[in-house]
Amino acid sequence: MTRDKTGGALMPTLAAPARRALEHAQYTRLSQFCDVTEAELLTLHGMGPQAVAAIRAALEENGLSFAG
């Protein structure tokens, strides 16, 4: 599901709990993570360091980064 270089759909490599946490928080595009810090993302139930690292890698691949 990783798509474009400007904030396409989220990547499928996340574990189910992390995907559910993001869906529940209504994160549907990679570009939305530019408005949130890694620490804020880790407060979501189901998100862990491995999921955050995968999102960070996808952001970097698309020339984006977390806030702060």
HELIX and SHEET records of a PDB file:
HELIX    1   1 ALA A   16  HIS A   24  1                                   9    
HELIX    2   2 LEU A   30  ASP A   35  5                                   6    
HELIX    3   3 GLU A   38  LEU A   42  1                                   5    
HELIX    4   4 PRO A   49  GLU A   61  1                                  13    
END                                                                             
